[in-house]
Amino acid sequence: MTHPRDLIQVHGNIVFGEDGAPQSISDVDEILEIDETPIDIDVVDLKNCAVLKPLTPLLSKVTFDRDTWLYQADGPFDILLFAQTRTEIEAQLYDELEMLWSEYAKVDPSVLTQDAQQLRVDLLKVFEEVKNAK
């Protein structure tokens, strides 16, 4: 098992040697620790002055691929996402959940395919929509 600080992402200009190892790094603008802890999905902001709250704890597994240097999130509802940073993967996950809610949970089920109707049922079982007091 690696120590959390053993693996970092460096954003800058990196020169690699023939062996694939970094030879020099310059113009570094960001250094990030690799964070593979699961994403605890707590509140999903909706664009209509409401939020989604999970009725039970909801997590998304996060891994970092050391070959591609990409984060991967395996979320609920068969969501599979990739991004360069942990911040990006979290934003993508919340955007995807917001889209699924608006495109499936909030529409008339008669216009959905059978699989989409099941997704709608699953979304409605997992989340409750709460109006914001903005």
C-alpha positions in Angstrom: 0.0 0.0 0.0 1.3 3.4 -0.9 1.4 6.3 1.5 -1.0 9.1 0.4 1.9 11.5 -0.2 3.9 9.0 -2.2 2.0 9.9 -5.4 1.5 13.4 -6.7 0.4 15.1 -9.9 2.6 17.9 -11.2 1.2 20.3 -13.7 3.9 22.1 -15.6 6.5 21.4 -18.3 8.0 17.9 -17.8 10.9 16.5 -19.9 11.0 12.7 -20.0 14.1 10.6 -20.6 14.3 7.6 -22.9 13.4 5.4 -20.0 10.1 7.3 -19.5 11.2 8.8 -16.2 11.0 12.6 -15.7 14.4 14.3 -16.3 13.4 17.8 -15.5 10.3 19.8 -14.4 9.9 23.5 -15.0 7.1 26.1 -14.9 5.2 24.2 -12.3 1.8 25.8 -11.7 0.2 23.1 -9.5 1.1 20.1 -7.4 -1.7 17.8 -6.3 -1.8 14.8 -4.0 -3.4 11.8 -5.6 -6.7 11.2 -3.7 -8.4 7.9 -4.3 -10.9 8.2 -1.4 -14.5 7.5 -2.5 -16.6 10.6 -3.3 -19.4 10.9 -0.7 -22.3 12.2 -2.7 -24.1 14.5 -0.3 -26.0 17.3 -2.2 -26.5 17.7 -5.9 -27.3 21.2 -6.9 -30.0 21.6 -9.5 -30.4 24.6 -11.7 -34.0 25.3 -10.6 -33.3 26.4 -7.0 -33.5 22.9 -5.6 -31.0 20.2 -4.5 -31.0 16.4 -4.5 -30.3 14.7 -1.3 -29.6 11.0 -1.2 -32.0 9.1 1.1 -29.2 6.7 2.1 -25.4 7.3 2.0 -24.2 7.3 -1.7 -20.6 6.8 -2.7 -18.6 6.8 -6.0 -15.4 4.7 -6.1 -12.4 6.7 -7.3 -9.2 5.3 -8.7 -6.1 6.9 -10.3 -4.6 5.1 -13.3 -0.8 5.4 -13.1 -0.4 4.6 -16.8 -2.8 7.1 -18.2 -2.6 9.6 -15.4 -6.3 9.9 -15.2 -8.8 9.6 -12.4 -11.7 7.2 -12.9 -15.0 7.4 -11.0 -17.4 4.5 -10.9 -20.6 6.1 -9.7 -24.1 5.0 -9.1 -26.4 4.3 -12.1 -23.5 2.9 -14.1 -21.8 6.2 -14.3 -18.2 5.9 -15.5 -16.1 9.1 -15.8 -12.5 10.0 -16.5 -10.7 13.3 -15.7 -7.2 14.6 -15.1 -7.8 15.9 -11.6 -9.9 14.9 -8.6 -11.7 18.3 -8.7 -12.7 17.7 -12.3 -14.0 14.1 -11.7 -16.1 15.4 -8.7 -17.6 18.2 -10.9 -18.3 15.7 -13.7 -20.0 13.3 -11.3 -22.3 16.0 -9.9 -23.1 17.3 -13.4 -24.0 13.8 -14.6 -26.3 13.2 -11.6 -28.0 16.6 -12.3 -28.5 15.7 -15.9 -29.9 12.2 -15.1 -32.4 13.7 -12.7 -33.6 16.4 -15.2 -33.6 14.0 -18.2 -35.2 10.9 -16.5 -36.7 11.6 -13.1 -38.5 14.8 -14.0 -40.1 13.7 -17.3 -43.3 11.8 -18.1 -42.4 8.1 -17.9 -44.6 7.3 -20.9 -42.0 9.0 -23.2 -39.2 6.8 -21.9 -38.0 3.4 -23.0 -38.3 0.5 -20.6 -34.7 0.8 -19.5 -35.0 4.6 -19.1 -38.2 4.0 -17.0 -36.2 1.7 -14.7 -33.5 4.4 -14.4 -36.2 6.9 -13.4 -37.5 4.5 -10.8 -34.0 4.0 -9.4 -33.3 7.7 -9.3 -36.6 8.4 -7.4 -35.7 5.7 -4.9 -32.3 7.1 -4.2 -32.9 10.9 -4.1 -35.3 13.4 -2.8 -35.6 16.8 -4.3 -35.6 19.6 -1.8 -36.3 23.2 -2.7 -33.6 25.7 -1.8 -34.3 28.9 0.2 -32.0 31.0 -2.0 
